[in-house]
Each structure stands twice: as C-alpha cells, then as structure tokens.
Amino acid sequence: VTTCCLFYFVVAYSGYHTYGSNVSKDIIAAYPNTKFLAVGRIGLAFNMAFSYPLQCHPCRNSVSVLVTGEPAQYLDDRVFYTITFCILVLSVGISMAVHDLGLVLGLVGAT
C-alpha cells in the first residue's frame, strides 16, 4: 500500500510540476510522443484490460441483488450470462459514445 501511494504521489507531483494549474483533462495527451511515454501508455492499456473483470464482478453481483434479490453466484446460468452481457454491452456503448474522458472521470470522482 505504501509503495502504491508513493507511486501515485510521484505521478501526481510530476504532472503538477510539469504543467502547474494549466493541466488538461487528459494529462497523458499533453505529454509529447516519446518511447518512454509509449511504454506508459501500454502499461495503462494493460491496467485497463486486466482491471475490467475486477470491476465487472461486483457490478454484476450488485445488479443481481437489485434485480433478482440474490447474489450472482446463486443464479442460474441464463440469468447470470444475461446480466453479464448487459453490463458488457452498456459499458462498450458508453465507451463508444463518450469522447471526453474528463466527463467520465468527473462523474466517478477521479479528477
């Protein structure tokens, strides 16, 4: 936990130190295209790809409890896969429709 907090602090300080209060909504887009930044972008892509199932699991369980009244692990396969499919379709639809990442991050509180 300490290492993670330290890493986040270094990244946040680097961004603020580089741009001050003139930071755009997408800090990665403001940096020049270098090989070092390409490695960082690839790392972010892996982070997103592998964290999606971790975010989908509690979402599916919450939707299951709201819709059926029981946790997802007790559902029959048809309902389980229907809820999972709906979550995937909605998340892909939102990601295709929203062009401003700052809007999404503002809604979830990651600004």
FIFIGU-510863 format. One record per residue (C-alpha): x, y, z; residue number from 1. Coordinates in Angstrom, 2 decimals, always signed. Example, Ala and Ser with C-alpha at 12.3 -4.5 7.8 and 13.67 -1.06 7.14 Angstrom:
2
node east:+12.30	north:-4.50	up:+7.80	marlum:1
node east:+13.67	north:-1.06	up:+7.14	marlum:2
***
This chain:
111
node east:+0.00	north:+0.00	up:+0.00	marlum:1
node east:+2.82	north:+2.40	up:+0.84	marlum:2
node east:+4.54	north:+1.70	up:-2.48	marlum:3
node east:+1.31	north:+2.33	up:-4.37	marlum:4
node east:+0.67	north:+5.60	up:-2.51	marlum:5
node east:+4.24	north:+6.70	up:-3.15	marlum:6
node east:+3.92	north:+5.88	up:-6.85	marlum:7
node east:+0.66	north:+7.85	up:-7.13	marlum:8
node east:+2.26	north:+10.79	up:-5.34	marlum:9
node east:+5.25	north:+10.81	up:-7.69	marlum:10
node east:+2.99	north:+10.68	up:-10.77	marlum:11
node east:+0.69	north:+13.41	up:-9.44	marlum:12
node east:+3.60	north:+15.63	up:-8.46	marlum:13
node east:+5.26	north:+15.13	up:-11.84	marlum:14
node east:+2.12	north:+16.19	up:-13.66	marlum:15
node east:+1.58	north:+19.22	up:-11.47	marlum:16
node east:+5.25	north:+20.19	up:-11.60	marlum:17
node east:+5.25	north:+19.94	up:-15.41	marlum:18
node east:+2.06	north:+21.92	up:-16.10	marlum:19
node east:+1.11	north:+23.71	up:-12.88	marlum:20
node east:-2.54	north:+24.70	up:-12.80	marlum:21
node east:-2.86	north:+24.51	up:-16.61	marlum:22
node east:-3.47	north:+20.75	up:-16.60	marlum:23
node east:-5.77	north:+19.38	up:-19.29	marlum:24
node east:-8.41	north:+16.77	up:-18.59	marlum:25
node east:-6.23	north:+14.04	up:-20.10	marlum:26
node east:-2.70	north:+14.50	up:-18.77	marlum:27
node east:-1.32	north:+11.70	up:-20.95	marlum:28
node east:-2.40	north:+13.50	up:-24.14	marlum:29
node east:-0.49	north:+16.63	up:-23.05	marlum:30
node east:+2.88	north:+14.89	up:-22.97	marlum:31
node east:+4.95	north:+14.59	up:-26.18	marlum:32
node east:+5.03	north:+11.30	up:-28.07	marlum:33
node east:+8.20	north:+9.58	up:-26.89	marlum:34
node east:+9.21	north:+5.95	up:-26.49	marlum:35
node east:+9.13	north:+6.35	up:-22.71	marlum:36
node east:+5.55	north:+7.62	up:-22.82	marlum:37
node east:+4.59	north:+4.82	up:-25.23	marlum:38
node east:+5.67	north:+2.32	up:-22.56	marlum:39
node east:+3.49	north:+4.19	up:-20.05	marlum:40
node east:+0.52	north:+4.12	up:-22.42	marlum:41
node east:+0.98	north:+0.38	up:-22.96	marlum:42
node east:+1.08	north:-0.05	up:-19.18	marlum:43
node east:-2.18	north:+1.89	up:-18.84	marlum:44
node east:-3.76	north:-0.26	up:-21.55	marlum:45
node east:-2.77	north:-3.44	up:-19.66	marlum:46
node east:-4.10	north:-1.91	up:-16.46	marlum:47
node east:-7.47	north:-1.22	up:-18.05	marlum:48
node east:-7.64	north:-4.61	up:-19.77	marlum:49
node east:-6.93	north:-6.59	up:-16.62	marlum:50
node east:-8.86	north:-4.44	up:-14.16	marlum:51
node east:-12.12	north:-4.62	up:-16.14	marlum:52
node east:-13.04	north:-8.12	up:-14.86	marlum:53
node east:-12.31	north:-6.94	up:-11.32	marlum:54
node east:-14.76	north:-4.06	up:-11.80	marlum:55
node east:-17.35	north:-6.19	up:-13.59	marlum:56
node east:-17.59	north:-8.78	up:-10.82	marlum:57
node east:-19.01	north:-6.51	up:-8.06	marlum:58
node east:-21.14	north:-4.70	up:-10.63	marlum:59
node east:-22.72	north:-7.99	up:-11.73	marlum:60
node east:-23.29	north:-9.01	up:-8.13	marlum:61
node east:-24.93	north:-5.66	up:-7.28	marlum:62
node east:-27.18	north:-5.76	up:-10.34	marlum:63
node east:-28.09	north:-9.35	up:-9.50	marlum:64
node east:-29.11	north:-8.42	up:-5.96	marlum:65
node east:-31.12	north:-5.42	up:-7.21	marlum:66
node east:-32.89	north:-7.35	up:-9.98	marlum:67
node east:-33.36	north:-10.84	up:-8.56	marlum:68
node east:-32.81	north:-10.37	up:-4.83	marlum:69
node east:-29.97	north:-12.89	up:-4.61	marlum:70
node east:-26.21	north:-12.78	up:-5.24	marlum:71
node east:-24.84	north:-13.67	up:-8.67	marlum:72
node east:-23.27	north:-16.96	up:-7.55	marlum:73
node east:-26.75	north:-18.40	up:-6.85	marlum:74
node east:-28.28	north:-17.51	up:-10.22	marlum:75
node east:-28.92	north:-19.99	up:-12.98	marlum:76
node east:-26.63	north:-19.70	up:-15.98	marlum:77
node east:-29.13	north:-17.96	up:-18.26	marlum:78
node east:-29.74	north:-15.05	up:-15.88	marlum:79
node east:-26.06	north:-14.86	up:-14.92	marlum:80
node east:-24.91	north:-14.58	up:-18.54	marlum:81
node east:-27.74	north:-12.17	up:-19.42	marlum:82
node east:-26.67	north:-9.76	up:-16.67	marlum:83
node east:-23.02	north:-10.11	up:-17.71	marlum:84
node east:-23.89	north:-9.49	up:-21.37	marlum:85
node east:-25.94	north:-6.39	up:-20.49	marlum:86
node east:-23.07	north:-4.96	up:-18.43	marlum:87
node east:-20.64	north:-5.56	up:-21.30	marlum:88
node east:-22.96	north:-4.03	up:-23.91	marlum:89
node east:-23.68	north:-0.97	up:-21.75	marlum:90
node east:-20.03	north:-0.37	up:-20.94	marlum:91
node east:-18.95	north:-0.73	up:-24.58	marlum:92
node east:-21.81	north:+1.54	up:-25.67	marlum:93
node east:-20.84	north:+4.21	up:-23.16	marlum:94
node east:-17.18	north:+3.97	up:-24.15	marlum:95
node east:-18.12	north:+4.40	up:-27.82	marlum:96
node east:-20.47	north:+7.34	up:-27.17	marlum:97
node east:-18.36	north:+9.41	up:-24.78	marlum:98
node east:-15.50	north:+11.29	up:-26.42	marlum:99
node east:-14.41	north:+13.36	up:-23.40	marlum:100
node east:-12.68	north:+11.28	up:-20.74	marlum:101
node east:-12.80	north:+14.27	up:-18.38	marlum:102
node east:-16.60	north:+13.99	up:-18.29	marlum:103
node east:-16.49	north:+10.36	up:-17.23	marlum:104
node east:-13.74	north:+10.94	up:-14.67	marlum:105
node east:-15.70	north:+13.88	up:-13.28	marlum:106
node east:-18.73	north:+11.66	up:-12.75	marlum:107
node east:-16.82	north:+8.92	up:-10.96	marlum:108
node east:-14.74	north:+11.36	up:-8.92	marlum:109
node east:-11.28	north:+10.65	up:-10.32	marlum:110
node east:-10.42	north:+14.25	up:-11.18	marlum:111
***
